[in-house]
Amino acid sequence: MRATRIWRIGLTGGIGSGKSTIASMFAERGAAIIDADAISRSLTAPGGRAIGAIRQQFGEAMIGADGAMDRQAMRARVFSDPQARHQLEAIIHPLVGQITQEQSQAALQAGRRCLVHDVPLLVESGLRWRRQVDRILVVDCDTDTQRQRVVARSALAPEEVDRIIAQQATRVQRLACADLVIFNQGLDLQALRQQVNEAARHFGL
């Protein structure tokens, strides 16, 4: 493998799969992590690039007193109205793409040779992300494990977690898109790190 090879990896997995932990392990090995969820949250934070368009599209009811998007209100809106989901995505996705490009260029200029794009809804986006990455790495676990992890770390009820899982691609759909899979279930951190290290060697890390 040539040292100059640049790898762009799409890292994805369902909610509660442990994707963020795995991303941090890749970062420890020198990968640049470009977190689509973090970018999206920054867009809807106070002063975020998407706030003006969200206010114009959905009205003040979707903007909290702090000037950020009211995530709970918007979540309820898009769950009940598919058209609202499309309208929100039409605002968010182009801006995520713009900032992703900015961060990718900054990482390359800093000498990074492996860019890990942490994208929760990579599979759901169809070819949009598939065309931008060299390999897709899927973090997999069963649905019961997802639910238990999310309930343990958040204030969400199991029923709400199940609704989120139902909105995401199925395990079968994610695995069908995978070039590499990390099965993150029943592992301690040492065993998980070993799997990450094995995957990372594919990308010169």
Secondary structure, DSSP 8 states (H G I E B T S, - for coil): --TT--EEEEEEE-TTS-HHHHHHHHHHTT-EEEEHHHHHHHHTSTT-TTHHHHHHHH-GGGB-TTSSB-HHHHHHHHHH-HHHHHHHHHHHHHHHHHHHHHHHHHHHHTT--EEEEE-TTTGGGTHHHHTT-SEEEEEE--HHHHHHHHHHHSS--HHHHHHHHHHS--HHHHHHH-SEEEE-SS--HHHHHHHHHHHHHTTT-
